[in-house]
Amino acid sequence: MEFRDLKKQYQVLKADMDKAVIEVMTECNFINGRQVKELEEKLAAYVGMKHCITCGNGTDALSMMLMAWGIGPGDAVFVPDFTFFASGEVVSFEGATPVFVDVDPDTYNMDPESLEQAILVVEAEGKLKPKVVIPVDLFGLPADYDRINEIAHRHGMKVLEDGAQGFGGLYKGRKACSLGDAATTSFFPAKPLGCYGDGGAIFTNSDKEAEYLRSIAVHGKGSFKYDNVRIGWNSRLDTIQAAILLVKFKAFQEYELEAVNKVASWYTEALGDVVKTPVVPEGYYSSWAQYTIQLDDENQRTEFQRRLKEQGIPTMVYYPKPMHEQTAFKGLKQYVPCPITERLCKTVVSLPLDGYKTYKSCETVGIIKSSILMV
Ligand SMILES: *Cc1c(COP(=O)(O)O)cnc(C)c1O
């Protein structure tokens, strides 16, 4: 069994996919081809933001948006302690200081109370200027944007939605990647909407920000590529990846998102009474980047993973280490305690999930359930 069955997905999409890729090779429009523009227009319309600027990957997308907001040394950027490294890495990369805040034990997402507490401590200390909050839509579920936006705006800060895992999710009728002042996503192959390599995108409603982002993505270009008005870098989505994404985005909308939700509901039905399953609050819709359960402790998790591996069922631990315990962040001050994150890092485990699993392939649910009961 595959953890995320990209081979099966390709077999299903093969005819359209091969045609789309060969078209790019035939036209030789490898950089900035018409497919890039078409994809940007479709993604912006889907999420409900004015601009979509594609780029090299989800990490560049976050960094570029922080650059657009002029974030740098002396600025505090609030990031959940329980997330993929890149969410905090970009903050340090831009010379600013990440402040890690705890998450909610049910949704795994940024805890608004921990956020507010951290902001107050940073403000009271007076060394750093609170500038940006980066909520992450972890495992496909949007964070609590009504509360987070209210807190951030009340403290004069902007909100950058890290939607790398959240594309396709819904929050109170609004689409993920439209829930902050700006948003980013990633097309890394294993994300809800993935390409066949690296790729990313930024979403904003501001014409000025969009123009700046398009400039820094191509060496700080001015009126044309060889007129360079600022220091930028090179971060673009290849035409071939855009062509692949156009095929995948169609499948994503037509059936994948619904299918992955169905598989998640089979898991929850079967496992809900024996283990802590993911919580999708009223008014939320997840795009299920991961299906993550919580066991009692680290030993139980190790034993559970060992038993499943023996039976050919892969599992993964996202994430084994809190951000504040990462060696790369050694020396950073920890402003608030993050006991939930510390516990989750020892107890969470993600199960195989994608929109191509059938109920039959989910007979493994029975094995998963009995393994939980045995450990
Ligand atoms: C994957 C991921 C990123 C980075 O995206 P890349 O395309 O791999 O650079 C950022 N944030 C989160 C939460 C992610 O899961």
The ligand as an SDF file (V2000), in Angstrom:
LIG
                    3D

 15 15  0  0  0  0  0  0  0  0999 V2000
    5.3340   22.0260    2.3330 C   0  0  0  0  0  0  0  0  0  0  0  0
    5.1790   23.1700    3.2200 C   0  0  0  0  0  0  0  0  0  0  0  0
    5.8420   24.3940    2.9930 C   0  0  0  0  0  0  0  0  0  0  0  0
    6.8970   24.5670    1.9530 C   0  0  0  0  0  0  0  0  0  0  0  0
    6.5470   24.2560    0.6550 O   0  0  0  0  0  0  0  0  0  0  0  0
    7.6640   23.8070   -0.3850 P   0  0  0  0  0  0  0  0  0  0  0  0
    6.9550   23.8640   -1.6920 O   0  0  0  0  0  0  0  0  0  0  0  0
    8.1020   22.4280   -0.0130 O   0  0  0  0  0  0  0  0  0  0  0  0
    8.7740   24.7940   -0.3110 O   0  0  0  0  0  0  0  0  0  0  0  0
    5.5650   25.4610    3.8270 C   0  0  0  0  0  0  0  0  0  0  0  0
    4.6860   25.3380    4.8510 N   0  0  0  0  0  0  0  0  0  0  0  0
    4.0460   24.1880    5.1050 C   0  0  0  0  0  0  0  0  0  0  0  0
    3.0760   24.1350    6.2290 C   0  0  0  0  0  0  0  0  0  0  0  0
    4.2740   23.0600    4.3190 C   0  0  0  0  0  0  0  0  0  0  0  0
    3.6390   21.9220    4.5940 O   0  0  0  0  0  0  0  0  0  0  0  0
  1  2  1  0
  2  3  1  0
  2 14  2  0
  3  4  1  0
  3 10  2  0
  4  5  1  0
  5  6  1  0
  6  7  2  0
  6  8  1  0
  6  9  1  0
 10 11  1  0
 11 12  2  0
 12 13  1  0
 12 14  1  0
 14 15  1  0
M  END
$$$$
